[in-house]
Amino acid sequence: MKRMIPAILLVMITILTACGSEGLTSSDMTAAVQTMTATVMTPTITPTPAPNTNKIVLLLNEAVRGVDPLAEMIDASFVVTDAVFIPNDMGKLTTLEIRIHCTCIRDIVCCTPGRTFVTLINALWTQFEKIGPEIPDTITELHVACYEDNFQEAMVIVGWRDVLAYIREEINGYQFSERVNILTPY
């Protein structure tokens, strides 16, 4: 039925033109038919490709695990366990949450939220060429869930534009640190 509508419209316009409407030229008629055709066509929705969170986690772990064996043996080890894209109320992905676990090797306090966040940001910086294409343009915030011994000790929140500015060296560490919010206890 939808395919017949343009043909019916063309016939109607032809009849009206034949009845004495002297104002329509052939280009006017073509434009009218194209407009009518466009209004009855069903739009094709192209889905946004889903970000590959598996790739993000594996690449971040390449940058935090095995890089400094001495630190991992006498100080602390880190592992990224998940990356989750969180939609806003409209369904648009606006938040990237990365979950990272820290384990102190000796019985000392070494897994602070700040240190865990810095470790993650350094990993993100190192792997950004590979990770960047997986992150949608709609992301506005980075949430870093910091865990120690499977207990979430903090959530670090920073604007995604600030993360990008830091990675691109448009701002320095002093500036970036002022834009970081650490929420604890969590």
URCORZI-V70591 format. One line per field, one symbol per residue. psi: psi as a letter, one per 30 degrees, with the letter a starting at -180 (. if undefined). A space follows every 10 residues. Layout:
psi: ???
This chain:
psi: eeffeeeeee eeeeeeefgg jffkleeeee eeeeeeeeff kkkkkjkkkk kieeeeeeee eeffkgeiee efefdllkkk flkkkklaff gkjfkjkkkk kkkkeliljf ileeeeeeee eeeeeegeee eeffjlffkf kkkjjkkkhg kjflkkkkke eeeeeeeghf lleeeeffgk kjjll.
